[in-house]
Amino acid sequence: LDLRIRNFLFEELGKKVPIKFVRQALNIMYQRHKFNHPRFFGSNERIEYYKNYNKELLQIIGLDISDSLAVKLNGELKKLPFGVFPDVIRTLNYLKNKYCLGILANWTEILQSVLLDLKLSHYFNYIISSHNLNISKPDKNFFVQSLRKINSKEFNDVFYIGDDYELDTLPILAAEIKLKPILIDRFNSYPDVIDCKKIKTLDELKLFFG
């Protein structure tokens, strides 16, 4: 993602932007917008949202671009394939044979198709998105309603692995529900967090669950 944005800026504007500036801008945008996950009701809404998102992103770097160029950038970024970390498939293969698995995610209506493209959907018994619930994290009701959908009473324990402390861990702890958070902190973003189980890779789940 960061490389494609950098190359786009050079190709379209002749600007050589250091990759670290692009990465910093992407992180700032994530922090700004992570509490307001979009829900689209048509292609025009999606186009308008990402047009404004891309313009704001590049303003952080110090570049003002036209509406048409912001839309073009989004078109280029949509061509990029989704990917997974190397530990994802081997961990899912290990857990699938022992546990009931699900996804609870802040995602738009394309979540199902993305999982199909990645050949991941068959691992999960439940796939629940903020688009379908009409509620998004960090609203604790996102987790409350998700537990109802999976009929959590059937399970002795229910764990949730998330990578954002504010979106995933805190609302679960505040809700006081039958859900135990595990924070996956791949890049040591939360060194001071001590009120939940933390892992650095999904491989650690094999030791945790046994």
C-alpha positions in Angstrom: 0.0 0.0 0.0 2.6 2.5 1.0 4.8 1.7 -2.0 2.0 2.0 -4.4 1.1 5.5 -3.0 4.7 6.6 -3.2 4.9 5.4 -6.8 1.6 7.0 -7.7 2.8 10.4 -6.4 5.9 10.2 -8.5 4.1 9.0 -11.6 1.3 11.6 -11.4 3.0 14.6 -9.7 6.7 13.9 -10.2 7.1 14.1 -6.4 9.6 11.9 -4.6 8.2 11.3 -1.2 10.2 9.2 1.3 8.4 6.0 2.1 8.6 6.7 5.9 6.5 9.8 5.3 3.8 7.8 3.6 3.8 5.2 6.4 3.5 7.9 9.0 0.6 9.5 7.1 -1.2 6.2 6.9 -0.8 5.6 10.6 -2.1 9.1 11.4 -5.1 8.5 9.2 -5.8 5.1 10.9 -5.7 6.8 14.3 -8.0 9.6 13.1 -10.6 7.4 11.6 -10.6 4.1 13.4 -13.5 5.1 15.6 -15.7 6.0 12.7 -15.9 3.0 10.5 -17.8 3.7 7.2 -21.0 2.0 6.1 -21.8 2.5 2.4 -25.2 2.3 0.7 -24.0 2.7 -2.9 -21.0 3.1 -5.0 -21.3 6.9 -5.0 -21.0 7.0 -1.2 -17.9 4.8 -1.4 -16.2 6.9 -4.1 -16.9 10.1 -2.1 -15.6 8.7 1.1 -12.3 7.5 -0.3 -11.9 10.6 -2.4 -11.9 12.7 0.8 -9.9 10.1 2.6 -7.1 10.2 0.0 -7.1 14.0 -0.1 -6.7 14.2 3.7 -4.0 11.5 3.6 -1.9 13.5 1.2 -2.5 16.8 3.0 -0.7 15.2 5.9 2.3 14.7 3.6 2.0 18.3 2.4 0.3 17.7 -1.0 -3.0 19.1 -2.2 -4.5 17.0 -5.0 -7.6 17.4 -7.2 -10.8 15.4 -6.7 -10.1 13.5 -9.9 -6.6 12.5 -8.9 -7.9 11.4 -5.4 -10.5 9.2 -7.2 -7.8 7.8 -9.5 -5.5 7.0 -6.5 -8.4 5.0 -5.0 -8.8 3.1 -8.3 -5.1 2.2 -8.2 -5.2 1.1 -4.6 -8.3 -1.1 -5.2 -6.2 -3.2 -7.6 -3.9 -4.2 -4.8 -4.6 -7.7 -3.5 -5.4 -8.4 0.1 -2.9 -10.5 2.0 -2.3 -12.2 5.3 0.6 -12.6 7.7 2.6 -15.9 7.3 1.3 -17.2 10.6 -2.4 -17.0 9.7 -2.9 -20.1 7.6 -0.9 -22.4 9.7 -2.6 -21.2 12.9 -6.1 -21.6 11.3 -5.2 -25.1 10.2 -4.2 -25.9 13.8 -7.2 -24.3 15.5 -9.9 -25.4 13.0 -9.7 -29.0 14.0 -10.1 -28.2 17.7 -12.3 -25.2 18.0 -15.2 -23.3 16.5 -13.8 -20.2 14.8 -15.4 -16.9 13.8 -14.6 -13.4 12.5 -16.0 -10.3 14.2 -14.8 -7.3 12.2 -15.3 -3.7 11.4 -15.8 -4.2 7.6 -18.0 -3.1 4.8 -20.2 -5.4 2.7 -17.2 -6.9 0.9 -15.9 -8.9 3.8 -17.4 -12.2 2.5 -15.9 -11.7 -0.9 -12.5 -10.8 0.5 -12.4 -14.0 2.6 -13.4 -16.0 -0.4 -10.6 -14.5 -2.5 -8.1 -15.3 0.2 -9.5 -18.8 0.5 -10.2 -18.3 4.2 -13.9 -18.4 4.5 -14.1 -22.2 5.0 -12.2 -21.9 8.3 -14.9 -19.9 10.0 -18.2 -21.0 11.4 -19.3 -17.4 11.9 -18.6 -14.3 9.9 -20.0 -11.1 11.5 -19.3 -7.6 10.2 -20.1 -4.1 11.4 -21.9 -3.6 8.1 -24.4 -6.4 8.9 -24.8 -5.5 12.5 -25.1 -1.8 11.8 -22.8 -1.3 14.8 -19.1 -0.9 14.8 -16.3 -1.3 17.3 -15.5 0.1 19.8 -19.3 0.2 20.7 -19.6 -2.6 23.3 -22.9 -3.6 21.7 -21.0 -4.8 18.7 -19.6 -7.6 20.9 -22.8 -8.1 22.8 -24.9 -8.7 19.7 -22.1 -10.8 18.1 -22.3 -13.1 21.1 -26.0 -13.5 20.7 -25.6 -14.4 17.0 -23.1 -17.2 17.8 -25.3 -18.4 20.7 -22.3 -18.2 23.1 -24.1 -20.1 25.8 -23.1 -23.3 23.9 -19.4 -22.6 24.6 -17.5 -22.9 27.9 -15.1 -20.1 26.8 -15.1 -17.5 24.0 -11.9 -15.7 23.1 -11.4 -12.7 20.9 -8.1 -11.9 19.2 -7.7 -8.3 18.1 -4.8 -6.0 17.2 -6.1 -2.7 18.5 -6.4 -2.1 22.2 -8.9 0.7 22.0 -11.2 -0.9 19.5 -10.9 -4.5 20.7 -9.8 -4.9 24.2 -11.2 -2.0 26.2 -14.8 -2.3 25.0 -14.8 -6.0 25.8 -13.4 -5.4 29.3 -16.0 -2.6 29.9 -18.9 -4.7 28.7 -18.2 -7.4 31.3 -19.4 -10.2 28.9 -18.5 -13.8 28.2 -15.6 -12.8 25.9 -12.0 -12.9 26.8 -9.7 -10.5 24.9 -6.3 -11.5 23.6 -4.3 -8.6 22.1 -2.0 -9.4 19.3 0.7 -6.8 19.3 2.9 -7.6 16.4 4.8 -4.3 16.4 5.0 -3.6 20.1 2.4 -0.7 19.9 1.1 -1.3 23.4 4.2 -2.0 25.6 2.4 -0.8 28.8 -0.8 -2.8 28.5 -1.0 -5.3 31.3 -4.8 -5.9 31.7 -5.1 -8.6 29.1 -3.3 -11.5 27.5 -0.8 -10.3 24.9 0.8 -12.2 22.0 3.2 -11.1 19.3 2.3 -13.7 16.7 -0.6 -16.1 16.1 1.7 -19.0 16.5 1.6 -18.3 20.3 -2.0 -19.4 20.3 -0.9 -23.0 19.8 0.9 -22.9 23.2 -1.9 -20.9 24.8 -4.7 -23.3 23.8 -2.6 -26.4 23.8 
